[in-house]
């Protein structure tokens, strides 16, 4: 769809509006949409997080546990941020996953979330953020933008 047609459709409510920088990059010929990996074992919570993040203009990849997350990261070298829950099944929880990601993919930014377990800054890798559930969408998106520089 040419830029003018897409702009017309967006302005007249025929499509969901996207952030201006996403519309410009998408129809201006350069894709700057950042990839966010959401790691959450509860499908409904993962879907909710993915929806919020996609509506903010980011591309979302999903994993249900740390093993899946590592496979996704190995296949996608352009992931900008990993958002992981602490409490997950398997041999690696979200805090251990965050440390693994920091060691193996240092440029990837990290947000660790939990509704059950309190996590201190000392337990997290350098530069990672912690958010408690239930989180407020503006707080989550603000933390993401702060870590990855604000571009979606």
Secondary structure as GFF3:
##gff-version 3
##sequence-region A 1 152
A	DSSP	alpha_helix	3	11	.	.	.	ID=ss1
A	DSSP	alpha_helix	20	27	.	.	.	ID=ss2
A	DSSP	beta_strand	35	39	.	.	.	ID=ss3
A	DSSP	alpha_helix	43	55	.	.	.	ID=ss4
A	DSSP	beta_strand	59	63	.	.	.	ID=ss5
A	DSSP	alpha_helix	66	75	.	.	.	ID=ss6
A	DSSP	beta_strand	79	85	.	.	.	ID=ss7
A	DSSP	alpha_helix	94	104	.	.	.	ID=ss8
A	DSSP	beta_strand	109	114	.	.	.	ID=ss9
A	DSSP	three_ten_helix	121	123	.	.	.	ID=ss10
A	DSSP	beta_strand	129	132	.	.	.	ID=ss11
A	DSSP	alpha_helix	137	148	.	.	.	ID=ss12
###
